[in-house]
Amino acid sequence: MHILSRSSGKIIIFSTTILSLIGLYLSYSIGGVISESYYGYRNYFLINQIYGIALGIIFAFLIVKINYRILLSLRGYIYYILIIILLLTAFFGIGYYGSKQWIGISGMMIKPSVWAIPIMITYIAGYLSSRKQKIATFYSKIVLLTLYSLPAILILLQPNITEAVLIFLTGSFLTYLIGNRVLTRTFLFTLASITIILLLTSPNYFHYRILSFIDPGLDPYGLGYQTTRSIVALKNGGLTGSVNNLTTLTMPIIPDANSGFVFSVIGEKYGFIGIEIIVVIYAIFLYGIYITSKIAQNYFGKLLCAGIGFYLTLILVINLGMISGVFPATEITLPFIGYSGITNSVVNYILIGLILSVWTHSPLINPALGKKSISYSYNTYLAKSKKIQLSIESNHIFHWLTIISSIAGLVELILRMLWKK
């Protein structure tokens, strides 16, 4: 375990590199067909992905060199700027297909919701770590709920259901890691029930999305089309993949074959084995984040890693469930693998940079931090205060969530491929 702890950053770098190379290959092979149809040349998606990776690596490198603890003093300003921009986007944003998710600044099109996750995780992690003695009360959880629900609600108004849910669940997870477990479970269960009721009784947009997810046949050529074709593609791929080079989903008329439904194309071209290889690499990547969270210098670093790891785990689970019909079709793209645009690529690498900053500034990797930082560990803090229950067991939640969700996703894929209508 000691060797793994010292090497967790290298594990993250190695797995991220492998996933990025796979993503570039898919952008060329799969995205090339779509790019040639829409833009007249084959390398549109590939070039944009290379730009995104290059910029992302630069940002990640800068973040690694800067101690992540500086964000504790800047997080408030960044958070409130995000809220203002999300407000402007919700009411004055530029709309496409009935959704106002973009805002124009100096001739550039920016999607503010993309930046919401790293900013929200940083802010909530800093808030929890600086108020760890006062989190056990119900009132403090109401304040926390407001802090991470506000950006989620503003994104929901655009409307963008998936990103709003991801933000809310990630904030709830960080809240769960600190405080009275029984109170937190009751609080989050009640809140989730209210949210589901509101979504089911909300305007037609949300209602229609839910119904199309339950039965894709209600709209076989609209919202249910991608899910139906995805299941067909997985069946065609079987265990080892289809021999047909031009797959069902890489035809230009099918949207999101190289982004949201890239797992479906992998399943058809390379079969269940191809999907399993990707999931195993992701599991190694997420395990590296888990190890980094254990060796972090302080609670801010631990919560930062836990929040980012939980968010990336959710995206993996959603993508696996989406292609097999377990979850509704969304625009959430698998990081490093699917094409998600330059901004999304940069944000993904910023998340990696934050984790690596925690790793490089941990006492185990940087002994110059001194014994004082090393002694201030989980066990030391728990011995001083029984009010806060952020322990190694909390990290086990993240650990086992990663393993169980990956196994569940794989089992679901096998059942879907064996199931014949």
DOTILO-78521 format. One record per residue (C-alpha): residue number from 1; x negated, z negated, y. Coordinates in steps of 0.5 Angstrom, whole numbers, plus 500, padded with zeros to 3 digits. Layout:
{site NUM {X Z Y}}
...
***
This chain:
{site 1 {500 500 500}}
{site 2 {494 498 505}}
{site 3 {491 506 504}}
{site 4 {498 509 505}}
{site 5 {499 504 511}}
{site 6 {493 507 514}}
{site 7 {494 514 512}}
{site 8 {502 514 514}}
{site 9 {500 518 520}}
{site 10 {496 523 516}}
{site 11 {502 524 511}}
{site 12 {507 526 517}}
{site 13 {502 531 520}}
{site 14 {501 534 513}}
{site 15 {508 534 512}}
{site 16 {510 537 519}}
{site 17 {505 542 518}}
{site 18 {508 545 511}}
{site 19 {515 545 514}}
{site 20 {513 548 520}}
{site 21 {509 554 516}}
{site 22 {515 555 512}}
{site 23 {520 555 518}}
{site 24 {515 561 521}}
{site 25 {516 564 514}}
{site 26 {523 564 514}}
{site 27 {524 566 521}}
{site 28 {520 572 520}}
{site 29 {523 574 513}}
{site 30 {530 572 514}}
{site 31 {531 572 522}}
{site 32 {527 578 522}}
{site 33 {533 582 519}}
{site 34 {538 578 524}}
{site 35 {533 579 530}}
{site 36 {533 587 528}}
{site 37 {540 588 528}}
{site 38 {541 584 535}}
{site 39 {535 585 539}}
{site 40 {532 591 536}}
{site 41 {526 588 534}}
{site 42 {524 584 528}}
{site 43 {520 578 531}}
{site 44 {524 575 536}}
{site 45 {526 569 533}}
{site 46 {519 568 530}}
{site 47 {516 569 537}}
{site 48 {520 564 540}}
{site 49 {519 559 534}}
{site 50 {511 560 535}}
{site 51 {512 558 543}}
{site 52 {516 552 541}}
{site 53 {511 550 536}}
{site 54 {506 551 541}}
{site 55 {509 547 547}}
{site 56 {511 542 542}}
{site 57 {504 541 539}}
{site 58 {502 540 547}}
{site 59 {507 535 548}}
{site 60 {506 531 542}}
{site 61 {498 531 543}}
{site 62 {499 528 550}}
{site 63 {504 523 548}}
{site 64 {499 521 542}}
{site 65 {494 520 547}}
{site 66 {498 515 552}}
{site 67 {500 508 549}}
{site 68 {508 509 547}}
{site 69 {509 502 551}}
{site 70 {509 505 557}}
{site 71 {516 508 556}}
{site 72 {518 500 556}}
{site 73 {517 501 564}}
{site 74 {520 508 565}}
{site 75 {526 508 560}}
{site 76 {531 506 565}}
{site 77 {530 511 570}}
{site 78 {530 517 564}}
{site 79 {536 514 561}}
{site 80 {540 514 568}}
{site 81 {537 521 570}}
{site 82 {540 523 563}}
{site 83 {547 520 564}}
{site 84 {547 524 571}}
{site 85 {545 530 568}}
{site 86 {550 529 562}}
{site 87 {556 528 567}}
{site 88 {554 534 571}}
{site 89 {554 538 565}}
{site 90 {561 536 562}}
{site 91 {564 537 568}}
{site 92 {560 543 572}}
{site 93 {557 546 566}}
{site 94 {556 553 563}}
{site 95 {561 554 558}}
{site 96 {560 559 552}}
{site 97 {565 559 546}}
{site 98 {570 554 550}}
{site 99 {564 549 550}}
{site 100 {560 547 556}}
{site 101 {553 545 553}}
{site 102 {549 548 558}}
{site 103 {547 547 566}}
{site 104 {543 552 570}}
{site 105 {537 549 574}}
{site 106 {533 554 578}}
{site 107 {535 560 574}}
{site 108 {534 557 567}}
{site 109 {539 555 562}}
{site 110 {538 548 560}}
{site 111 {542 544 554}}
{site 112 {541 536 556}}
{site 113 {544 534 550}}
{site 114 {538 536 546}}
{site 115 {534 531 550}}
{site 116 {539 525 549}}
{site 117 {537 523 542}}
{site 118 {529 521 544}}
{site 119 {531 518 551}}
{site 120 {537 514 547}}
{site 121 {533 512 542}}
{site 122 {527 510 546}}
{site 123 {532 506 551}}
{site 124 {536 502 546}}
{site 125 {529 500 542}}
{site 126 {526 498 549}}
{site 127 {533 494 550}}
{site 128 {533 491 543}}
{site 129 {526 489 543}}
{site 130 {526 486 550}}
{site 131 {532 482 549}}
{site 132 {531 480 542}}
{site 133 {533 473 543}}
{site 134 {540 474 546}}
{site 135 {542 480 541}}
{site 136 {546 475 536}}
{site 137 {552 474 541}}
{site 138 {558 479 541}}
{site 139 {558 480 548}}
{site 140 {551 483 547}}
{site 141 {553 488 542}}
{site 142 {559 490 547}}
{site 143 {553 492 552}}
{site 144 {549 495 547}}
{site 145 {555 499 545}}
{site 146 {556 501 552}}
{site 147 {549 504 553}}
{site 148 {549 508 547}}
{site 149 {556 510 547}}
{site 150 {556 513 554}}
{site 151 {552 519 552}}
{site 152 {555 520 546}}
{site 153 {562 520 550}}
{site 154 {559 525 555}}
{site 155 {557 530 550}}
{site 156 {563 529 546}}
{site 157 {567 532 552}}
{site 158 {563 538 552}}
{site 159 {565 538 547}}
{site 160 {560 537 542}}
{site 161 {562 533 536}}
{site 162 {556 533 531}}
{site 163 {551 531 537}}
{site 164 {555 525 539}}
{site 165 {556 523 532}}
{site 166 {549 523 531}}
{site 167 {547 519 537}}
{site 168 {553 514 536}}
{site 169 {551 513 529}}
{site 170 {543 512 531}}
{site 171 {545 507 536}}
{site 172 {549 503 531}}
{site 173 {544 503 526}}
{site 174 {539 500 531}}
{site 175 {544 495 533}}
{site 176 {545 493 525}}
{site 177 {537 492 525}}
{site 178 {538 486 529}}
{site 179 {543 480 530}}
{site 180 {548 477 525}}
{site 181 {549 482 519}}
{site 182 {556 480 518}}
{site 183 {558 480 525}}
{site 184 {555 487 526}}
{site 185 {558 490 520}}
{site 186 {565 487 522}}
{site 187 {564 490 529}}
{site 188 {561 497 527}}
{site 189 {567 498 521}}
{site 190 {572 496 527}}
{site 191 {569 501 532}}
{site 192 {568 507 526}}
{site 193 {576 506 524}}
{site 194 {578 507 532}}
{site 195 {573 513 533}}
{site 196 {576 516 526}}
{site 197 {584 515 529}}
{site 198 {582 518 536}}
{site 199 {579 524 533}}
{site 200 {585 525 528}}
{site 201 {590 524 534}}
{site 202 {585 528 539}}
{site 203 {586 535 542}}
{site 204 {587 541 537}}
{site 205 {580 543 538}}
{site 206 {577 536 534}}
{site 207 {584 537 529}}
{site 208 {583 544 527}}
{site 209 {575 543 526}}
{site 210 {577 537 521}}
{site 211 {583 541 518}}
{site 212 {578 547 517}}
{site 213 {573 542 514}}
{site 214 {578 539 509}}
{site 215 {580 546 507}}
{site 216 {576 552 509}}
{site 217 {581 557 506}}
{site 218 {586 555 512}}
{site 219 {581 559 516}}
{site 220 {577 564 511}}
{site 221 {574 568 517}}
{site 222 {573 563 522}}
{site 223 {571 556 522}}
{site 224 {571 556 514}}
{site 225 {568 563 513}}
{site 226 {560 560 513}}
{site 227 {562 554 508}}
{site 228 {565 559 503}}
{site 229 {560 564 504}}
{site 230 {555 558 503}}
{site 231 {558 556 497}}
{site 232 {558 563 494}}
{site 233 {550 564 496}}
{site 234 {548 557 492}}
{site 235 {552 560 486}}
{site 236 {548 566 486}}
{site 237 {542 563 487}}
{site 238 {542 558 481}}
{site 239 {536 555 479}}
{site 240 {531 560 480}}
{site 241 {534 564 486}}
{site 242 {537 571 486}}
{site 243 {532 577 485}}
{site 244 {536 581 490}}
{site 245 {532 581 497}}
{site 246 {537 582 501}}
{site 247 {541 576 500}}
{site 248 {549 575 502}}
{site 249 {547 571 508}}
{site 250 {542 575 511}}
{site 251 {546 581 513}}
{site 252 {547 581 521}}
{site 253 {554 580 521}}
{site 254 {553 573 518}}
{site 255 {551 568 524}}
{site 256 {547 562 523}}
{site 257 {543 565 517}}
{site 258 {536 563 520}}
{site 259 {539 556 523}}
{site 260 {544 552 521}}
{site 261 {545 555 514}}
{site 262 {538 556 513}}
{site 263 {538 552 507}}
{site 264 {544 556 504}}
{site 265 {539 562 504}}
{site 266 {533 558 501}}
{site 267 {538 556 495}}
{site 268 {540 564 494}}
{site 269 {533 567 495}}
{site 270 {529 561 491}}
{site 271 {535 557 488}}
{site 272 {535 550 487}}
{site 273 {528 549 486}}
{site 274 {526 552 493}}
{site 275 {531 547 496}}
{site 276 {528 541 492}}
{site 277 {521 543 494}}
{site 278 {524 543 501}}
{site 279 {527 536 500}}
{site 280 {521 533 497}}
{site 281 {517 535 503}}
{site 282 {522 532 507}}
{site 283 {522 525 503}}
{site 284 {515 525 504}}
{site 285 {515 526 511}}
{site 286 {520 521 512}}
{site 287 {517 516 508}}
{site 288 {511 516 512}}
{site 289 {515 514 518}}
{site 290 {518 508 514}}
{site 291 {510 506 513}}
{site 292 {509 507 520}}
{site 293 {515 503 522}}
{site 294 {512 497 518}}
{site 295 {505 497 521}}
{site 296 {507 498 528}}
{site 297 {504 493 533}}
{site 298 {511 490 536}}
{site 299 {518 491 535}}
{site 300 {519 496 540}}
{site 301 {514 501 536}}
{site 302 {518 498 529}}
{site 303 {525 500 532}}
{site 304 {522 507 535}}
{site 305 {520 509 528}}
{site 306 {526 506 525}}
{site 307 {531 510 530}}
{site 308 {527 517 529}}
{site 309 {527 516 522}}
{site 310 {534 515 521}}
{site 311 {536 520 526}}
{site 312 {532 525 522}}
{site 313 {535 523 515}}
{site 314 {542 524 518}}
{site 315 {540 531 520}}
{site 316 {537 532 513}}
{site 317 {544 529 509}}
{site 318 {548 533 514}}
{site 319 {545 540 512}}
{site 320 {545 539 505}}
{site 321 {552 537 505}}
{site 322 {554 542 510}}
{site 323 {552 548 506}}
{site 324 {555 545 500}}
{site 325 {562 544 503}}
{site 326 {561 536 503}}
{site 327 {561 536 511}}
{site 328 {564 541 516}}
{site 329 {559 547 519}}
{site 330 {556 544 525}}
{site 331 {550 547 530}}
{site 332 {545 542 528}}
{site 333 {539 545 525}}
{site 334 {534 543 520}}
{site 335 {528 541 524}}
{site 336 {522 545 523}}
{site 337 {525 549 518}}
{site 338 {531 553 521}}
{site 339 {531 556 528}}
{site 340 {533 552 533}}
{site 341 {530 555 540}}
{site 342 {524 553 544}}
{site 343 {527 547 547}}
{site 344 {529 544 540}}
{site 345 {523 545 537}}
{site 346 {519 542 543}}
{site 347 {524 535 542}}
{site 348 {522 535 535}}
{site 349 {515 535 536}}
{site 350 {516 530 542}}
{site 351 {519 525 536}}
{site 352 {513 526 532}}
{site 353 {509 525 538}}
{site 354 {512 518 539}}
{site 355 {511 516 532}}
{site 356 {504 518 532}}
{site 357 {503 514 538}}
{site 358 {506 508 534}}
{site 359 {501 509 529}}
{site 360 {495 510 533}}
{site 361 {496 504 537}}
{site 362 {497 500 531}}
{site 363 {492 494 530}}
{site 364 {491 497 523}}
{site 365 {489 503 525}}
{site 366 {486 501 532}}
{site 367 {482 494 531}}
{site 368 {481 494 538}}
{site 369 {488 491 539}}
{site 370 {485 485 537}}
{site 371 {488 479 532}}
{site 372 {493 477 537}}
{site 373 {497 483 536}}
{site 374 {496 483 528}}
{site 375 {498 476 528}}
{site 376 {505 477 532}}
{site 377 {508 480 525}}
{site 378 {515 480 522}}
{site 379 {514 474 518}}
{site 380 {511 470 525}}
{site 381 {517 472 529}}
{site 382 {522 470 523}}
{site 383 {519 463 523}}
{site 384 {520 462 530}}
{site 385 {527 464 531}}
{site 386 {532 465 526}}
{site 387 {537 468 531}}
{site 388 {534 475 530}}
{site 389 {534 478 523}}
{site 390 {529 484 524}}
{site 391 {525 483 517}}
{site 392 {522 488 512}}
{site 393 {529 488 509}}
{site 394 {531 492 515}}
{site 395 {526 497 514}}
{site 396 {528 497 506}}
{site 397 {535 500 509}}
{site 398 {532 506 512}}
{site 399 {527 506 506}}
{site 400 {533 506 501}}
{site 401 {537 510 505}}
{site 402 {532 516 505}}
{site 403 {531 516 498}}
{site 404 {539 515 496}}
{site 405 {541 520 501}}
{site 406 {536 525 498}}
{site 407 {538 524 491}}
{site 408 {546 524 493}}
{site 409 {545 531 496}}
{site 410 {541 534 490}}
{site 411 {546 532 485}}
{site 412 {552 535 490}}
{site 413 {548 541 490}}
{site 414 {547 542 483}}
{site 415 {555 540 482}}
{site 416 {557 545 487}}
{site 417 {552 551 483}}
{site 418 {555 549 476}}
{site 419 {562 549 479}}
{site 420 {566 555 478}}
{site 421 {572 557 482}}
***
